[in-house]
Amino acid sequence: MGGVKETPRQRLISMMYLVLTALLALNVSKDVINAFIVVNDNILQTNMNYANKLHDLYADFEKNYQLNQIKVKPYWEKALEVKKISKEMVEYLNNLRFDLIAATEKVSVDSAKKIQVRDIRKKDTYLVPTHFFMGSSMDGSNGEAAKLKEKINTYHHNMIELANLNNLGKVSLDLSTAGPYYNRDGKEESWEAHFFYQTIIAADIAILNKMVSDIYNAEYDVINHLYKSIGHGDFKFDRIEAKVLPKSSYVLHGEEYSAEIIVAAYDTSQSPEVFYQTGVDFLQQTDMEKSVHLPNKPGVISINLPATKEGINTYAGIVRAQTSTGEVNDYHFSGEYIVARPSFTISAKKMNVFYVGVDNPVSISMSGFTNHQLTASISCGQIKRDYENKDWIVTLTSDCNEAIVTIYTTINGGQRTLGSKSFRVKKLPDPIAAIAGKNSGSIKREILLTAGVLVPKMPDDFEFDHSFVIKSFTMTLQRGFKVYNLNSKSAYLTDEMTEHINRTNHGQSIVFENIVALDSEGKERNLAPIILTIN
């Protein structure tokens, strides 16, 4: 595995950084400041790329450590120490950047953490940054720059020791304070003054982030150097272990338990023998004749056991392998798995039936499986996931009399039916029509007129949030010997109805009848009448 090679884009960023640092000594124009912002953004992106590459390298390193801890342990321990001191150094530089922004912008450190370079009010200021890094001295010996220099030197020294490097050319350790450094007049100056004396804050932040890049690069090269030193292609170890890697320790009744038995860190050109027996925790060598013998196969050998006995099933065995010296050794392994019949739950969350025309929430679960491992179907209507509430939603039409919900999962590449449940399907109950919240009894004329609209209300014991639409109704009242039947083609009182209500007397009855409502499918429902008395 090679070191981190700079891409053309990264080389361009480094060149721009050097050029801008040189221009800074001559002139701080708006263009130079903006260029520093662009370079800083690119450095931050480079740092993210370095972090991702380091993550992958550590993952490979740890994988080799798990395979052969005895051989890899010394290198892995050094790698962890490199990771630790590099992380501490990056955190120190990040905190130093936050402290600098806080001092310059006169805000708290927590507020400074949220400020980007482009949002700093005076990006060209250098008075506060210079005092921050240099202190009261010209050489920076009593400012933050001196502390930074000491930490860099310590980090550089520790990295060389951890890598045990005789030849520094093997790795990149660009983060160094070794001079000499000269000012614009050609006179030698300290490292602190060279980088931080009268340097604007936009440049200071870019410098600190560039140091983070140097740390990541050094960390990658040192870790890569340690990784190569393992000789991970050499499998001549003094100890090997047999490992069982089950695909799942929870198996459904009727399925098959599947696991892989590997000889960790053993030469894959060898073909070990595997002997196993079920129902035991340890296989004695004297019982090997009674055991199952698996055919020789290089590297990885699969074991497949039946899942017909419910409960905990045990097995044990021996891997017989030949070392590089020709000696034959036996390595014991054991494992267990649980066999259970499918235990599933399919339940309507609001009522024990499905209703036509509304969203019926359904809870589906299966022991041993996550929600995302399950799929579902329904015999009529539709069922879909409700990702927000981690449930399922069933919608049905009036042609459904019974709905069967079936759940599935994928096992060993094939779809397996886990179970099903049948639900009765009912149409929505008729709503109760009301006006001003009343469907019977007495009412004041003013309240009736103010309401002016019939409202279909679902029964109190109906848990779904659903509204019908009033299509039409008839208002009937009697004045003297004459009966008036007034019709409305909506849910609202007509002007004629309002006029008659205004002329009603105390004790006079008003009946709203022939009330027609539309359900979710647009079908008509005839609702019970409303009988009111004016008081």
C-alpha positions, 0 to 999 in steps of 0.5 A, a space after each residue: 500500500 503506497 503513501 498519499 501522493 499529492 494530486 495535481 489539484 493538491 500540488 496547485 494548492 500548495 504552490 498557491 499557498 507559497 506564492 500568497 505567503 510571499 505576496 503577503 510580505 509585499 502587499 495586502 490587497 483585496 485580491 490577495 485576501 480573497 485568494 487566501 480564502 479560496 486557498 483555505 477552502 481548498 486546504 480544508 477539502 484536502 484535509 477531509 480527503 486525508 482523513 478519509 484515506 487515514 480511516 481506510 488505512 487504519 481499517 486495513 491495519 486493524 483487520 490484519 491485527 485481528 487476523 494475527 495479533 501476535 505478529 501485528 501487535 507491536 506495529 498496531 500499538 505504535 500505530 495507535 500511538 501515532 493516531 493518538 498524538 496526531 489527533 491531539 496535535 490536530 485538536 490543538 491546532 483547531 483550538 488555537 485557530 478558534 482562540 485566534 478568531 475569538 481574540 480578533 473578533 472579540 467573541 467567545 470561543 464557542 461563537 468563534 467555532 461558528 465563524 468561517 474565514 470569509 465571515 471575519 469582519 477584518 480579514 486584513 487585520 494583523 495587530 491582534 494576531 501578531 500580539 496573539 502569536 508573538 506576545 510582547 517579544 520580537 522573536 515570539 518567544 513569549 507568545 502562542 507561536 513559541 508554544 506551537 513551535 515546541 509542540 511541532 518539534 515534540 510531535 516531529 521527534 515522537 513520530 520519528 521514534 515511533 516509526 523507528 526511521 533511519 532514513 527520513 526519505 521513507 516518509 513525509 514529515 513536512 511539519 518542521 520548524 528547522 530553519 534557517 528563515 530570512 525576512 524580506 531584507 535577507 536577515 535571518 529571523 526566528 520561525 515564529 517571526 517568519 510565519 506570524 509577525 505582522 501576518 493578517 488573520 486570513 493568512 494565519 488561519 490558512 497557515 494553521 490549516 496547512 499545518 493540519 494537512 502536514 500532520 495528516 500527511 505525516 500520520 499517513 506516511 508513518 502508519 503506511 510505513 508501519 503497515 508495510 513493516 508487518 510483512 502481512 503477506 507472510 503467514 509463517 506465524 507461531 500460533 493460529 486460531 480457528 474462527 467461526 463466522 456465522 451469517 446469523 445465530 438466529 435461524 427460523 424453523 425449517 431454514 438452515 444455519 450457515 457459518 464460515 470456519 476460517 483459519 485466521 492468518 494461515 497460509 491460504 495455499 494450505 487445505 486444512 481438514 475440518 471435523 465437527 459434531 452437533 449437540 456437543 460443546 467440545 469435540 474430543 480427538 478420540 471422537 473424531 471418527 464419529 464426527 462429520 468430515 468436511 472436504 479439504 478446501 483452501 482458506 475458507 470452509 463453509 459449514 451448513 447445519 439443519 435448523 429443525 430442532 427449536 431452541 439452542 443448538 450447539 456444535 464443536 469441531 477441530 481444524 487440522 492444519 499443517 504448519 510451514 515446517 510440516 507439523 500437523 496441529 489441531 485447532 478446536 472451535 465451537 459455536 451455537 445458534 438459536 432455532 425459532 419458529 417465526 413469531 410475528 405481529 400484524 396489528 391494526 393500531 387504531 381499531 381491530 378492523 380496516 375501514 374503506 377510504 382512510 389511512 389504516 395504520 398497521 404495526 408489523 414486527 418479526 422476532 429476529 428481524 428489523 423493520 427494514 428487513 421486512 416487506 409486506 403485501 395485501 390481498 386487496 387495496 394497498 399497503 406501504 411504509 410510513 417511514 416517519 412513524 416506522 409503521 405501515 399504512 393500509 388503504 382500501 376501496 369498497 370492493 374489499 370485504 376481507 384483507 389479508 396482510 402477508 409479511 416477507 423477508 429475504 433469506 439466503 437470497 430468496 424471499 421467505 413468507 413469514 406469516 399473514 393475518 386476515 382483517 375484516 373490512 368495513 365501510 366508514 360509519 355514517 357521520 352525525 350531522 349537526 349545526 352549531 354543534 347540535 343535532 337535537 334540542 333547543 337553540 337560540 336563533 342568533 347562534 343558528 344563524 351565526 353557524 350557518 353550515 351543517 357539519 358531518 361529525 364522526 361518532 365519538 368512538 371512531 378513532 380515525 380523522 376523517 371528514 365527509 362532505 355535505 352535498 345537500 339538505 332540506 330545511 323544513 319549518 311550519 308557519 301558521 298552516 303552511 309548511 315550507 320545504 327549502 332546499 340547499 345544494 351545499 352544506 350552507 344555509 341559503 339566503 331564503 333559509 336565513 330569512 325564514 329563520 329570522 322570522 321564527 318565534 320562540 318554541 317553533 321547530 326547524 327540521 334539517 332532513 334529506 341530508 346527503 353526504 359524500 364519503 371518500 369514494 364520492 358515494 352518497 350517504 343519507 344522514 339522520 335529520 337534525 331537529 331543533 327548537 328555537 328558544 
